[in-house]
Amino acid sequence: MNKLMQGIERFWKEEEGTETVEWALVAGLIVAGAAAVFTLIGTNVERVMTLINGELDTVQ
């Protein structure tokens, strides 16, 4: 058990890969934000296209 605690402590104090993890988190947040924006835009575009289609049907 002592070796496990020492390993955890060593891992916790090590800072050599934290920058990579931070950049991965930033990239993940950017991707999640872009997906949310595209979903909102897609919904609005679909609504506008449906309205246009309805208007075109009434003209013909």
N, CA, C and O atoms as a GROMACS GRO file, in nm:
protein
  240
    1MET      N    1   0.082  -0.119   0.000
    1MET     CA    2   0.000   0.000   0.000
    1MET      C    3   0.087   0.126   0.000
    1MET      O    4   0.052   0.228  -0.059
    2ASN      N    5   0.201   0.116   0.068
    2ASN     CA    6   0.290   0.231   0.076
    2ASN      C    7   0.344   0.268  -0.062
    2ASN      O    8   0.356   0.386  -0.095
    3LYS      N    9   0.379   0.167  -0.144
    3LYS     CA   10   0.429   0.195  -0.279
    3LYS      C   11   0.321   0.260  -0.365
    3LYS      O   12   0.350   0.347  -0.447
    4LEU      N   13   0.197   0.219  -0.345
    4LEU     CA   14   0.086   0.278  -0.419
    4LEU      C   15   0.073   0.426  -0.385
    4LEU      O   16   0.058   0.510  -0.473
    5MET      N   17   0.080   0.458  -0.257
    5MET     CA   18   0.069   0.597  -0.213
    5MET      C   19   0.187   0.679  -0.265
    5MET      O   20   0.170   0.795  -0.304
    6GLN      N   21   0.306   0.620  -0.265
    6GLN     CA   22   0.423   0.691  -0.318
    6GLN      C   23   0.408   0.716  -0.468
    6GLN      O   24   0.442   0.823  -0.517
    7GLY      N   25   0.355   0.618  -0.538
    7GLY     CA   26   0.333   0.636  -0.681
    7GLY      C   27   0.230   0.744  -0.710
    7GLY      O   28   0.247   0.824  -0.802
    8ILE      N   29   0.124   0.746  -0.632
    8ILE     CA   30   0.021   0.849  -0.649
    8ILE      C   31   0.078   0.986  -0.618
    8ILE      O   32   0.052   1.083  -0.689
    9GLU      N   33   0.157   0.995  -0.512
    9GLU     CA   34   0.218   1.123  -0.474
    9GLU      C   35   0.314   1.172  -0.582
    9GLU      O   36   0.315   1.290  -0.616
   10ARG      N   37   0.395   1.080  -0.637
   10ARG     CA   38   0.488   1.116  -0.744
   10ARG      C   39   0.411   1.164  -0.868
   10ARG      O   40   0.448   1.263  -0.930
   11PHE      N   41   0.305   1.094  -0.901
   11PHE     CA   42   0.222   1.131  -1.016
   11PHE      C   43   0.160   1.269  -0.994
   11PHE      O   44   0.153   1.349  -1.087
   12TRP      N   45   0.114   1.296  -0.874
   12TRP     CA   46   0.046   1.422  -0.843
   12TRP      C   47   0.143   1.540  -0.853
   12TRP      O   48   0.105   1.648  -0.897
   13LYS      N   49   0.268   1.518  -0.812
   13LYS     CA   50   0.367   1.626  -0.812
   13LYS      C   51   0.429   1.647  -0.950
   13LYS      O   52   0.483   1.755  -0.977
   14GLU      N   53   0.423   1.548  -1.036
   14GLU     CA   54   0.485   1.558  -1.167
   14GLU      C   55   0.406   1.656  -1.253
   14GLU      O   56   0.284   1.646  -1.263
   15GLU      N   57   0.476   1.750  -1.314
   15GLU     CA   58   0.408   1.851  -1.394
   15GLU      C   59   0.443   1.839  -1.541
   15GLU      O   60   0.401   1.923  -1.621
   16GLU      N   61   0.516   1.737  -1.580
   16GLU     CA   62   0.563   1.726  -1.717
   16GLU      C   63   0.451   1.695  -1.813
   16GLU      O   64   0.496   1.710  -1.926
   17GLY      N   65   0.350   1.666  -1.816
   17GLY     CA   66   0.249   1.639  -1.918
   17GLY      C   67   0.125   1.720  -1.895
   17GLY      O   68   0.025   1.704  -1.965
   18THR      N   69   0.130   1.808  -1.796
   18THR     CA   70   0.009   1.884  -1.766
   18THR      C   71  -0.026   1.981  -1.878
   18THR      O   72  -0.144   2.007  -1.903
   19GLU      N   73   0.075   2.036  -1.944
   19GLU     CA   74   0.046   2.130  -2.052
   19GLU      C   75  -0.028   2.060  -2.166
   19GLU      O   76  -0.118   2.117  -2.226
   20THR      N   77   0.011   1.939  -2.195
   20THR     CA   78  -0.057   1.861  -2.299
   20THR      C   79  -0.202   1.835  -2.262
   20THR      O   80  -0.291   1.846  -2.345
   21VAL      N   81  -0.224   1.802  -2.137
   21VAL     CA   82  -0.360   1.777  -2.090
   21VAL      C   83  -0.442   1.905  -2.097
   21VAL      O   84  -0.558   1.903  -2.137
   22GLU      N   85  -0.382   2.018  -2.059
   22GLU     CA   86  -0.453   2.145  -2.065
   22GLU      C   87  -0.493   2.179  -2.208
   22GLU      O   88  -0.606   2.223  -2.232
   23TRP      N   89  -0.402   2.160  -2.303
   23TRP     CA   90  -0.434   2.189  -2.442
   23TRP      C   91  -0.542   2.095  -2.495
   23TRP      O   92  -0.626   2.136  -2.575
   24ALA      N   93  -0.539   1.971  -2.451
   24ALA     CA   94  -0.643   1.876  -2.492
   24ALA      C   95  -0.779   1.920  -2.439
   24ALA      O   96  -0.880   1.909  -2.508
   25LEU      N   97  -0.783   1.969  -2.315
   25LEU     CA   98  -0.909   2.018  -2.259
   25LEU      C   99  -0.959   2.141  -2.335
   25LEU      O  100  -1.078   2.152  -2.362
   26VAL      N  101  -0.869   2.232  -2.368
   26VAL     CA  102  -0.908   2.351  -2.445
   26VAL      C  103  -0.963   2.310  -2.581
   26VAL      O  104  -1.066   2.361  -2.625
   27ALA      N  105  -0.895   2.218  -2.648
   27ALA     CA  106  -0.943   2.171  -2.778
   27ALA      C  107  -1.080   2.105  -2.765
   27ALA      O  108  -1.166   2.125  -2.851
   28GLY      N  109  -1.100   2.027  -2.660
   28GLY     CA  110  -1.230   1.964  -2.638
   28GLY      C  111  -1.340   2.066  -2.617
   28GLY      O  112  -1.451   2.049  -2.668
   29LEU      N  113  -1.310   2.171  -2.542
   29LEU     CA  114  -1.411   2.276  -2.520
   29LEU      C  115  -1.443   2.349  -2.650
   29LEU      O  116  -1.559   2.383  -2.675
   30ILE      N  117  -1.343   2.373  -2.732
   30ILE     CA  118  -1.367   2.439  -2.861
   30ILE      C  119  -1.455   2.352  -2.950
   30ILE      O  120  -1.547   2.402  -3.014
   31VAL      N  121  -1.427   2.224  -2.954
   31VAL     CA  122  -1.508   2.132  -3.035
   31VAL      C  123  -1.651   2.126  -2.984
   31VAL      O  124  -1.745   2.127  -3.063
   32ALA      N  125  -1.668   2.121  -2.852
   32ALA     CA  126  -1.803   2.116  -2.795
   32ALA      C  127  -1.879   2.245  -2.826
   32ALA      O  128  -1.998   2.241  -2.859
   33GLY      N  129  -1.812   2.359  -2.816
   33GLY     CA  130  -1.876   2.486  -2.848
   33GLY      C  131  -1.914   2.495  -2.995
   33GLY      O  132  -2.023   2.542  -3.029
   34ALA      N  133  -1.825   2.450  -3.082
   34ALA     CA  134  -1.855   2.452  -3.225
   34ALA      C  135  -1.973   2.362  -3.258
   34ALA      O  136  -2.057   2.397  -3.340
   35ALA      N  137  -1.979   2.246  -3.195
   35ALA     CA  138  -2.092   2.155  -3.218
   35ALA      C  139  -2.223   2.218  -3.173
   35ALA      O  140  -2.324   2.205  -3.241
   36ALA      N  141  -2.221   2.288  -3.061
   36ALA     CA  142  -2.342   2.354  -3.013
   36ALA      C  143  -2.385   2.464  -3.109
   36ALA      O  144  -2.504   2.478  -3.139
   37VAL      N  145  -2.290   2.542  -3.156
   37VAL     CA  146  -2.322   2.651  -3.250
   37VAL      C  147  -2.378   2.594  -3.380
   37VAL      O  148  -2.478   2.645  -3.431
   38PHE      N  149  -2.315   2.490  -3.434
   38PHE     CA  150  -2.364   2.431  -3.558
   38PHE      C  151  -2.503   2.371  -3.540
   38PHE      O  152  -2.584   2.376  -3.632
   39THR      N  153  -2.531   2.316  -3.424
   39THR     CA  154  -2.664   2.262  -3.398
   39THR      C  155  -2.768   2.373  -3.398
   39THR      O  156  -2.875   2.359  -3.457
   40LEU      N  157  -2.737   2.484  -3.330
   40LEU     CA  158  -2.830   2.597  -3.327
   40LEU      C  159  -2.850   2.656  -3.466
   40LEU      O  160  -2.963   2.686  -3.506
   41ILE      N  161  -2.742   2.674  -3.540
   41ILE     CA  162  -2.752   2.730  -3.674
   41ILE      C  163  -2.831   2.636  -3.764
   41ILE      O  164  -2.915   2.680  -3.843
   42GLY      N  165  -2.805   2.506  -3.752
   42GLY     CA  166  -2.876   2.409  -3.834
   42GLY      C  167  -3.025   2.411  -3.810
   42GLY      O  168  -3.104   2.400  -3.903
   43THR      N  169  -3.065   2.425  -3.684
   43THR     CA  170  -3.207   2.432  -3.650
   43THR      C  171  -3.270   2.557  -3.711
   43THR      O  172  -3.380   2.550  -3.765
   44ASN      N  173  -3.202   2.670  -3.702
   44ASN     CA  174  -3.255   2.794  -3.759
   44ASN      C  175  -3.262   2.788  -3.911
   44ASN      O  176  -3.359   2.835  -3.970
   45VAL      N  177  -3.162   2.732  -3.974
   45VAL     CA  178  -3.162   2.719  -4.120
   45VAL      C  179  -3.276   2.628  -4.164
   45VAL      O  180  -3.344   2.656  -4.262
   46GLU      N  181  -3.296   2.519  -4.092
   46GLU     CA  182  -3.405   2.428  -4.126
   46GLU      C  183  -3.540   2.499  -4.115
   46GLU      O  184  -3.627   2.480  -4.200
   47ARG      N  185  -3.557   2.579  -4.012
   47ARG     CA  186  -3.682   2.652  -3.993
   47ARG      C  187  -3.706   2.751  -4.108
   47ARG      O  188  -3.817   2.760  -4.160
   48VAL      N  189  -3.602   2.823  -4.148
   48VAL     CA  190  -3.614   2.920  -4.258
   48VAL      C  191  -3.645   2.848  -4.389
   48VAL      O  192  -3.729   2.894  -4.466
   49MET      N  193  -3.578   2.738  -4.414
   49MET     CA  194  -3.603   2.665  -4.538
   49MET      C  195  -3.745   2.609  -4.542
   49MET      O  196  -3.807   2.604  -4.648
   50THR      N  197  -3.796   2.566  -4.428
   50THR     CA  198  -3.934   2.517  -4.422
   50THR      C  199  -4.032   2.630  -4.453
   50THR      O  200  -4.129   2.610  -4.525
   51LEU      N  201  -4.006   2.749  -4.398
   51LEU     CA  202  -4.092   2.864  -4.428
   51LEU      C  203  -4.088   2.900  -4.576
   51LEU      O  204  -4.191   2.927  -4.637
   52ILE      N  205  -3.969   2.901  -4.633
   52ILE     CA  206  -3.956   2.932  -4.776
   52ILE      C  207  -4.029   2.828  -4.859
   52ILE      O  208  -4.098   2.863  -4.955
   53ASN      N  209  -4.015   2.703  -4.824
   53ASN     CA  210  -4.083   2.596  -4.897
   53ASN      C  211  -4.235   2.613  -4.888
   53ASN      O  212  -4.306   2.592  -4.986
   54GLY      N  213  -4.284   2.650  -4.772
   54GLY     CA  214  -4.428   2.672  -4.755
   54GLY      C  215  -4.476   2.788  -4.840
   54GLY      O  216  -4.584   2.781  -4.899
   55GLU      N  217  -4.399   2.895  -4.845
   55GLU     CA  218  -4.436   3.010  -4.927
   55GLU      C  219  -4.433   2.975  -5.076
   55GLU      O  220  -4.520   3.019  -5.151
   56LEU      N  221  -4.336   2.897  -5.117
   56LEU     CA  222  -4.329   2.857  -5.258
   56LEU      C  223  -4.447   2.768  -5.296
   56LEU      O  224  -4.497   2.776  -5.408
   57ASP      N  225  -4.491   2.684  -5.203
   57ASP     CA  226  -4.606   2.598  -5.230
   57ASP      C  227  -4.733   2.681  -5.248
   57ASP      O  228  -4.818   2.646  -5.329
   58THR      N  229  -4.747   2.790  -5.173
   58THR     CA  230  -4.868   2.873  -5.185
   58THR      C  231  -4.866   2.956  -5.313
   58THR      O  232  -4.972   2.989  -5.366
   59VAL      N  233  -4.747   2.990  -5.363
   59VAL     CA  234  -4.736   3.069  -5.486
   59VAL      C  235  -4.774   2.984  -5.606
   59VAL      O  236  -4.839   3.035  -5.698
   60GLN      N  237  -4.737   2.860  -5.608
   60GLN     CA  238  -4.764   2.774  -5.723
   60GLN      C  239  -4.906   2.736  -5.717
   60GLN      O  240  -4.954   2.663  -5.804
   0.00000   0.00000   0.00000
